[in-house]
Amino acid sequence: MQTMRVRSSALALAAAMLAGCATVNTPTKGDPLEGLNRSIFTFNDKVDQYALKPVAQGYVKITPQPVRDSVTNFFSNIGDVYVAANNLLQLKITDGVEDIMRIVINTVFGVGGLFDVATLAKLPKHDNDLGLTLGHYGVPAGPYLVLPLFGPSTVRDAVGSIGAYYVNPLSYIHPDGLSWALYGVNIVNTRANLLGASDVLEGAALDKYSFVRNAYLQRRNYLLSQGKGGSAGAALPDYGDNAPLPKYDDSESGAAAPAAGATAAPTPGAATAPAGASGAETSAVPAAAGAVPASSAEGTPPIDLNGGPETTQVPADQIVPPRLNFPTFRLH
């Protein structure tokens, strides 16, 4: 009878998930299972809202911060075994050796990993898993996939999570009840550490599903690009070329006048270009008409008004206004 009830519940849950496939007429590119994923995401969200989050909030209230930090360090030290294995599988020998050193130092000097002594010793902490290892060797990620109770993933990462279970030392603790209890404590502690992030997500995201999906896929691409030798910013979005910032440290004698847009009054005797003149008929204007004489600018070349390196002519249709004696300011 108990088995029949479990099977009936599983079938009902599967039917509810499959029914969600028809809710999205045009799935997003890269997410062909969006209807199913949204149904599972809603299920996970309800489980978190009514079960996991309240438990995590109660855990925070009754557990002092130093104790929670020690619990986090303990499970993080165990997770370094999995990280080290994947770094070595990817032939990242330096990272793998550093991970092994972290495990040894934290286990011996950190009282079984309750204290993160390795970070105080300047040993970096890495992030790696079997999904990234498969991607490192060219296995495609496959469609985006939301796993019941486990959250966002891809087909490749879902396969990698199976390997995580067998590499995790918690899986080999006996009796089995103790092993599952430690898994439960880890889940509650991890959820407690994410309470602030979930509050920000609920307040900022119009579509939580799309936000979580895009954030997960971008982070996985970022980690994978680093694993293939990319730089830290290789996977960051490109917002275009940044325009150079203006320079405000030019000397007062040579740059203050053009920066303010003022030009010198025409020198007596200098010819002004008549309207309609062009080419050789355009009269040359001394450099003082642009800003200041070249001799008084400490070697500064004359201002280029037409684009040429040595041009000091004013276009025929441009009128040179007289200098206005406004006070000048220097920005530092």
Beta strands, then each sheet from edge to edge (+ up, - down):
strand 1: 144-147
strand 2: 151-154
sheet 1: 1+ 2-
end
